[in-house]
Amino acid sequence: MPTVTFEGERIECSEGAELRETLLEVGLSPHNGASNYANCGGRAICGTCAVEVDGPTSEMTERERKRLSKWPHELDSGLRLACQTRVEGDLTVRKHGGFWGQNVDESR
């Protein structure tokens, strides 16, 4: 069973679980500030659940690629959308600063 490490917490989940749901189920959020309330609910439209992920995950979906190609994101930033990312093994996840989590050079 894979383990997701986020904000000092270790969460066990099933392989193939959606990262966003895995975090939300234990009371953690892949969103910053007001985006906790103002987000698309996991449809890859808003981009506010962008996180840095280290470990085995699913391939990037076309919806994810499209959203991360638009402002304020950059496709080559290395970020993933938690709502489109499936856990395929142990992961370390980090949320960066900014409404969309786009400020890779700063943490929350």
N, C-alpha and C positions, 0 to 999 in steps of 0.2 A: 504494500500500500504506500503510495507516494506521500511525502511530507512537503508542505509548502511553508517556508519560513518568511514571515512578513512582520515588520515592526517588532521584532523580538519574540513573536509568537510562532509556535510550530503547530501546523494544522495537518492532520491526516485526512486524505481524501481518496476516492477511488481513481484509478487510472482512467483518463478520458474526461474527467470532471472539468467543467468550465471554471476558469480561474476566478472570474468575478463572483459567481455564485458561491464558490468555495469560501472566499473571504467574507462575503455578506452573511453567510450562514452562521458564522461564529462572531458576528458583530464588528468585523473589521471592514474598512471601506477602501476601494481603489480610487476614490474620489477625494479632492481637496475642497475644503470650505463649502461654499454655496453649491458646488457641483454635486455634493451629497444629495441635494434636493432637485437641482436643475440638471438632469441628465436624461439620456434617451432610454434608459431602462434595459440596456444591453443589446441594442439593435445596430451598433457600429455607426451611428449617425453623428453623435456629438464629439466623440474623441476624448471625453473627460476621464476615462478609465485607463489612460495610457500609463504603462508601468515598464520598468526595466526588469527583465527576467533573465536569470542565469540558471540553466538546466534544460532538460529535454521537454519540448513542447510540440504541439501540432504545427504544421506549416501555416504560414500567414494566409488568411482567406482573401479573396478578391475584395470583399467589402472592407476588410481591415486595411488592405493595401491602398484602396481609394481614399479612405479617411485619413490615413497617416501621410498621404501625399498632399494634403491641403493644410493651409494655415490654421493654427500656428505650428503644426507639426512638420517634420521633414522625414521622409521615408527612410533616409539613411541614419537617423538618430539612434537606431537600435531599440526603440521603444516598441511595445506591443499593446494592443487593446485587450484588457483583461476579459472583456465580454466575448472575444473571438478566440481566445487562447485556451487550448485544452492541455491539461496537465498530463505529461507522459512519463514522469519520474520526479525525483526530488528537485524542488525549485527554491531559489532564493529570489524574492521579489522586493523591489524598491520603488517607492513613489517619490517623484521629484516635485519641485515647487512649481507654482503657476496654477491658474485655474484648471488647465488641461493636463497638468503634470508634465508640461513641455520643457521646463527649464532643467535640462539634464545636468547642468553645471552647479545646481543647487538642490539640496534636499528640502523637504518641507520644513 
